[in-house]
Amino acid sequence: MRSGLWIPEYDTPELWHHEISRRSFFKYGVSSFLGLVAMQHFGTSNASQLSEVIPRAKQCIVMFMSGGPSQLDTFDPKKPEVETSGPFKAIQTSVKGIEFSEHLPMVAEQAHHLSVVRSMVSREGNHERARYLLHTGYAPGGAVRHPTLGSLTSYYLDDDESHLPSSVNINSPTYSGGFLGASHDPFVVSNPLKKVEDIDYPAQMDTHRFRERLKMLRNLQEDFISKRSSRGTEAHEAIYKKADELINSPNIKAFELKEEPTEIRQAYGMNRFGQGCLMARRLIESGVKFVEITLDGWDTHENNFERTKELLEIVDPAYAMLIKDLSDRDLLDETVVLWLGEFGRTPRINNNDGRDHHPNGWSAVIAGGGTRGGQVIGSTNEDGTKVASGAVGVPDLFASLCFALGIDHQEENMSRSGRPIRVVNEGTVIEELFV
């Protein structure tokens, strides 16, 4: 078992942004040092092999299935004679020996790009706590507000060249940049089917006039900010700065899906999730470092199979098209793509034809970013009630994503009191993903 089960530090105080010279290292890259980094930070058990791997990912896309999807009805189907298997059939994928749910036929065709981790484990079976964990790599507790994976990606990899937000959330707001500061909070697109709000100047306003007003506002606030510096005042300034950059960015058309051919839009699916995945591809092309697309509705305590079938009909074309589109555009090798929820569903089918929360033995799927496709990592037992081999904790997953992105997962940021907090707490890189 990997070291993914851990005890968080609940008494950690709120952190503040800590600029260090190593940030430049991650922004501009010095590949000749990567072997040394791996030797120092990934342990002796796998350093010899991982030290030869050069991280390729430059950006990340996460498809978050809010509510917790059933692993047995998606990426870990069981034999039909097993009582817990449910009514869905398993189908062969593009990789011999790997099977997915019958309601993922298009994703099954892309299986050669995918690594399916069937042995995820977590201590968190509560929605809010699990969502926090799966966004930050830390269990919630105490005063600290940890940054999300998107905020970490923004902090370490943003190059400011596109003037677009470095982290974007589509369909749902998420957690903030935490101790990394408001400048790494995500930009939220509430509905990709509609025009993004507030990305144009108001009527009778132009760039010069807007910036003169910003100068006047800063002069008025200068004394107040100097005496009452806090995350609130920082966020206020960051929002204005980011808004000005966004409105004037030459890449702002990345948000405009009408620029895409109708057949491409239809291939993704003319719904919020499908168009969110298309927007994610456009944003990645334009220099955005992290995009998360949320699909809600997976908390299937009742009527699991009908509801899951409806959700998979949305997921299947969008997920498959995103992987294919990135591959066709030579973007997949530098974009790590993650599909997961906050936990899985119980193998046992309850009296309401539903499945309940199941944090011990669920699935996450990783593609691109230099990871090996066409494989299954770990397994659950015959009826799916527990992990049979290769348990992977959430910190292990985060450490692996950081490795793919060239981020040192043991990097430390300091609290105001001088207490160090690591990017990932006690995670171990999943070696099978890379070697």
C-alpha positions in Angstrom: 0.0 0.0 0.0 1.2 3.5 -0.8 1.6 6.1 1.8 -1.6 7.9 0.8 -3.5 7.6 4.1 -2.3 10.3 6.4 -3.2 12.5 9.4 -3.5 16.1 8.5 -2.2 19.0 10.6 -5.4 20.5 12.0 -3.8 23.3 13.9 -1.9 24.9 11.0 -2.5 28.7 11.0 -3.6 30.7 7.9 -0.7 31.0 5.4 0.4 33.9 3.3 2.0 34.1 -0.1 5.8 33.3 0.2 7.7 34.3 -2.9 10.8 32.2 -3.4 13.4 31.9 -6.1 12.4 28.4 -6.9 9.2 29.7 -8.5 11.3 31.0 -11.4 12.8 27.5 -11.7 9.4 26.0 -12.3 8.2 28.8 -14.5 11.1 28.7 -16.9 12.4 25.1 -16.3 15.8 23.7 -16.1 15.4 20.1 -17.3 19.0 19.2 -16.5 18.2 19.4 -12.8 15.1 17.2 -12.9 17.0 14.0 -12.2 18.4 15.5 -9.0 15.0 16.8 -7.9 13.6 13.3 -8.4 16.4 11.7 -6.4 15.9 14.1 -3.5 12.1 14.2 -3.3 10.7 10.9 -4.7 12.4 8.4 -2.4 15.0 5.7 -3.2 12.4 3.1 -4.1 11.4 4.7 -7.4 14.0 7.5 -7.8 16.2 5.5 -10.1 13.5 5.2 -12.7 11.6 8.4 -12.2 14.9 10.4 -12.3 15.0 9.5 -16.0 11.5 10.9 -16.7 11.3 14.5 -17.9 7.9 16.1 -17.0 6.1 17.0 -20.1 2.8 18.6 -18.9 2.4 22.4 -19.3 -1.2 22.5 -18.3 -4.0 20.5 -16.7 -7.7 19.8 -17.2 -9.9 18.3 -14.6 -13.4 16.9 -15.2 -14.9 16.8 -11.7 -18.0 14.6 -11.3 -19.6 16.3 -8.3 -21.5 13.9 -6.0 -19.3 10.8 -6.5 -19.7 8.6 -9.6 -20.2 4.8 -9.3 -16.9 3.1 -10.2 -18.8 -0.2 -10.9 -21.0 1.5 -13.5 -18.2 3.4 -15.2 -14.5 2.3 -15.2 -14.5 -0.8 -12.9 -17.4 -3.0 -14.1 -17.8 -6.5 -12.5 -18.9 -9.8 -14.0 -22.7 -9.9 -14.6 -23.1 -12.9 -12.2 -21.7 -10.8 -9.3 -24.6 -9.5 -7.2 -23.2 -6.0 -6.9 -22.5 -5.5 -10.6 -25.9 -3.9 -11.5 -27.6 -4.1 -14.9 -24.9 -2.4 -17.0 -22.8 -4.6 -19.3 -19.1 -4.3 -19.7 -17.7 -3.6 -23.2 -14.2 -4.1 -24.6 -12.1 -1.0 -25.1 -9.3 -0.2 -27.6 -6.9 -2.0 -25.2 -7.3 -5.7 -25.0 -8.3 -6.9 -21.6 -9.6 -3.6 -20.4 -13.4 -3.1 -20.1 -15.6 -0.1 -19.4 -19.3 0.4 -18.9 -21.5 -0.1 -22.0 -22.5 3.5 -21.6 -19.0 4.8 -22.3 -18.5 3.4 -25.9 -16.7 6.5 -27.2 -14.4 6.8 -24.2 -13.7 3.1 -24.6 -12.3 3.9 -28.1 -9.8 6.3 -26.4 -8.6 3.8 -23.7 -5.2 3.6 -25.2 -4.6 7.1 -24.0 -6.0 6.4 -20.5 -4.6 5.1 -17.2 -7.5 3.9 -15.0 -6.7 3.9 -11.3 -9.2 1.4 -9.8 -7.8 1.5 -6.3 -8.3 5.0 -4.9 -8.8 5.2 -1.2 -9.7 8.0 1.1 -10.8 8.6 4.7 -13.4 11.2 3.7 -17.0 10.0 3.0 -18.7 13.4 3.6 -19.3 15.4 0.4 -17.9 18.8 1.6 -14.8 17.3 3.3 -14.1 15.0 0.3 -14.5 17.8 -2.2 -12.0 19.9 -0.3 -9.6 16.9 -0.1 -9.9 16.2 -3.9 -9.3 19.8 -4.8 -6.4 20.5 -2.4 -4.9 17.2 -1.5 -5.5 18.1 2.2 -8.3 17.2 4.5 -10.0 20.3 5.9 -9.3 21.4 9.4 -8.1 24.3 11.5 -7.7 27.9 10.2 -5.6 27.0 7.1 -7.1 27.3 3.7 -5.0 25.2 1.3 -4.7 26.2 -2.4 -6.5 24.0 -5.0 -4.6 22.1 -7.6 -5.6 24.9 -10.0 -4.1 27.6 -7.8 -0.9 25.6 -7.4 -0.7 25.2 -11.2 -1.3 28.9 -11.5 1.3 29.8 -9.0 4.1 27.6 -10.3 3.4 27.6 -14.1 1.7 30.9 -15.0 3.8 32.9 -17.5 1.4 35.9 -17.8 1.9 35.9 -21.6 -1.8 35.2 -22.5 -3.2 37.7 -20.0 -6.0 35.3 -19.5 -6.7 33.9 -16.1 -4.3 31.1 -15.4 -7.0 29.0 -13.6 -10.6 28.7 -14.8 -13.5 26.9 -13.4 -16.5 26.1 -15.6 -20.0 25.3 -14.4 -19.3 25.7 -10.7 -17.3 27.8 -8.3 -14.7 26.1 -6.3 -12.2 26.8 -3.5 -9.9 29.8 -3.5 -6.1 30.1 -3.9 -5.9 29.9 -0.1 -2.5 30.9 1.3 -1.1 31.5 -2.2 -3.2 34.7 -2.5 -6.2 36.0 -4.4 -4.3 36.4 -7.6 -4.4 32.6 -7.9 -8.2 32.3 -7.3 -9.9 30.7 -10.3 -12.0 32.7 -12.8 -15.5 31.2 -12.9 -17.5 30.7 -16.1 -21.0 29.8 -14.7 -22.5 28.7 -18.0 -20.4 28.1 -21.2 -23.6 28.1 -23.3 -24.0 31.8 -22.6 -21.7 34.7 -23.2 -19.2 35.1 -20.4 -20.3 38.1 -18.3 -18.4 41.2 -17.6 -15.6 40.7 -20.1 -16.4 44.0 -22.0 -16.0 47.6 -20.8 -19.3 49.3 -19.9 -20.9 51.6 -22.5 -18.9 54.8 -23.1 -15.8 53.3 -21.5 -12.5 52.7 -23.1 -9.1 51.4 -21.9 -7.6 54.8 -21.2 -10.6 56.0 -19.2 -10.8 52.7 -17.2 -7.2 52.8 -16.3 -7.3 56.4 -15.2 -10.2 55.5 -12.9 -8.2 52.6 -11.5 -5.3 55.0 -10.7 -7.7 57.3 -8.9 -9.2 54.3 -7.0 -5.8 53.2 -5.9 -4.9 56.7 -4.6 -8.1 56.8 -2.6 -7.5 53.3 -1.1 -3.7 53.6 -0.5 -3.9 54.7 3.1 -6.6 52.2 4.0 -4.7 49.3 2.4 -1.5 50.2 4.2 -3.2 50.0 7.6 -5.6 47.1 7.0 -3.8 44.7 4.7 -5.7 41.4 4.5 -6.9 38.8 2.1 -10.0 40.9 1.4 -8.1 44.0 0.4 -5.6 41.8 -1.6 -8.6 40.1 -3.4 -10.1 43.5 -4.2 -7.0 44.7 -5.9 -6.4 41.3 -7.7 -9.9 41.3 -9.1 -9.5 44.7 -10.7 -6.1 43.8 -12.1 -7.2 40.5 -13.5 -10.3 42.1 -15.0 -8.3 44.8 -16.8 -5.9 42.2 -18.2 -8.7 39.9 -19.3 -10.7 42.6 -21.1 -7.6 43.7 -23.0 -6.2 40.2 -23.8 -5.9 39.4 -27.5 -6.8 35.8 -26.5 -10.2 36.7 -25.0 -11.9 35.0 -28.0 -11.0 31.7 -26.4 -14.2 32.0 -24.4 -16.3 32.5 -27.5 -17.5 29.0 -28.6 -19.3 30.5 -31.7 -15.8 30.6 -33.2 -15.9 26.8 -33.4 -17.4 24.9 -36.4 -20.9 23.6 -35.6 -19.9 20.0 -36.2 -17.2 20.3 -33.5 -19.6 21.8 -31.0 -22.1 19.1 -31.7 -19.5 16.4 -31.3 -18.7 17.6 -27.8 -22.5 17.8 -27.0 -24.6 20.9 -26.9 -24.9 20.9 -23.1 -23.0 22.8 -20.3 -20.6 19.9 -19.7 -19.9 19.2 -23.4 -19.4 22.9 -24.2 -17.3 23.3 -21.0 -14.9 20.6 -22.3 -14.7 22.4 -25.7 -14.0 25.7 -23.9 -11.3 24.0 -21.9 -9.5 22.9 -25.0 -9.8 26.4 -26.4 -8.4 27.9 -23.2 -5.5 25.5 -23.0 -4.6 26.4 -26.6 -4.6 30.1 -25.6 -2.2 29.7 -22.7 -4.5 29.0 -19.7 -2.7 26.6 -17.3 -5.6 24.9 -15.5 -9.3 24.3 -16.3 -11.8 22.4 -14.3 -15.2 21.5 -15.7 -17.9 20.3 -13.2 -20.8 17.9 -13.9 -23.2 17.7 -11.0 -25.8 15.0 -10.2 -23.7 12.0 -9.2 -25.1 11.6 -5.6 -27.2 8.7 -6.7 -28.6 7.3 -3.4 -31.8 6.7 -5.4 -32.4 5.5 -8.9 -28.7 5.1 -9.5 -28.8 3.2 -12.8 -31.2 5.5 -14.7 -29.5 8.6 -13.4 -26.0 7.3 -14.1 -27.0 6.3 -17.6 -28.3 9.8 -18.3 -25.1 11.4 -17.0 -22.8 9.0 -19.0 -24.7 10.0 -22.1 -23.4 13.5 -21.4 -19.9 12.5 -20.3 -19.1 10.0 -23.1 -19.0 12.2 -26.2 -17.5 15.2 -24.3 -14.7 13.2 -22.6 -13.9 11.2 -25.8 -13.9 14.2 -28.0 -11.7 16.2 -25.6 -9.1 13.4 -25.6 -9.3 13.0 -29.4 -9.2 16.7 -30.0 -6.2 17.3 -27.8 -4.4 14.3 -29.4 -5.2 15.5 -33.0 -3.8 18.9 -32.1 -0.6 17.6 -30.6 -1.7 19.0 -27.2 -2.4 15.8 -25.2 1.3 15.0 -24.5 1.6 18.4 -22.7 -1.8 18.4 -21.1 -2.6 16.1 -18.2 -6.3 15.3 -18.1 -8.0 14.0 -14.9 -11.5 12.5 -14.5 -12.8 11.8 -11.0 -15.3 12.7 -8.3 -15.0 13.1 -4.5 -15.4 9.3 -3.9 -17.2 6.3 -5.4 -20.5 4.5 -4.7 -21.1 1.4 -2.6 -21.2 -1.9 -4.4 -24.2 -2.8 -2.3 -27.4 -1.6 -4.0 -29.8 -0.1 -1.4 -33.6 -0.4 -1.2 -34.0 2.7 -3.4 -32.1 1.1 -6.3 -29.3 3.5 -5.4 -25.7 3.3 -4.3 -24.3 5.2 -1.2 -21.0 6.9 -0.5 -17.9 4.7 -0.9 -14.4 6.2 -0.2 -12.5 2.9 -0.1 -12.0 1.5 -3.6 -13.1 3.9 -6.3 -11.7 5.0 -9.7 -9.9 8.0 -11.2 -8.8 8.2 -14.8 -5.6 10.1 -16.0 -4.5 10.8 -19.6 -1.8 12.8 -21.3 0.9 14.9 -19.9 3.6 12.3 -20.4 1.6 9.6 -18.6 1.4 6.0 -20.0 -2.0 5.2 -21.5 -3.7 1.9 -22.1 -3.3 0.5 -18.6 -5.2 -0.2 -15.3 -3.4 0.6 -12.0 -4.6 -1.3 -8.9 -7.7 -3.3 -8.5 -10.7 -4.0 -6.3 -11.9 -7.4 -5.3 -14.5 -9.6 -7.2 -17.5 -7.7 -5.8 -15.8 -4.3 -5.6 -16.2 -4.0 -1.8 -12.5 -3.2 -1.1 -9.2 -2.6 -2.7 -7.4 -5.9 -3.6 -4.1 -4.4 -4.8 -2.1 -1.2 -5.3 -4.0 1.2 -3.0 -3.6 4.8 -4.1 -4.3 7.7 -1.7 -5.3 11.2 -2.7 -1.9 12.6 -1.8 -0.3 10.0 -4.1 -2.6 11.2 -6.9 -1.7 14.9 -6.2 2.0 14.0 -6.0 1.8 12.3 -9.4 0.0 15.3 -11.0 2.6 17.6 -9.6 5.3 15.4 -11.0 3.7 15.4 -14.4 3.6 19.3 -14.3 7.2 19.6 -13.1 6.1 20.9 -9.7 8.1 19.7 -6.7 5.4 18.2 -4.5 7.5 18.6 -1.4 8.0 22.3 -2.0 7.3 24.3 1.2 5.4 27.6 1.6 5.8 29.3 4.9 3.1 30.5 7.2 3.3 34.0 8.7 4.6 32.4 11.9 7.3 30.7 9.8 5.8 27.2 9.8 6.4 25.3 6.5 3.5 23.6 4.7 4.3 21.3 1.8 2.5 21.3 -1.6 1.4 17.7 -1.0 1.4 16.1 2.4 3.1 12.6 2.4 2.2 11.7 -1.1 4.2 9.2 -3.3 4.4 9.5 -7.1 2.5 6.6 -8.8 5.5 5.1 -10.7 3.3 3.1 -13.1 2.0 6.3 -14.6 5.4 7.3 -16.0 7.7 4.3 -16.4 
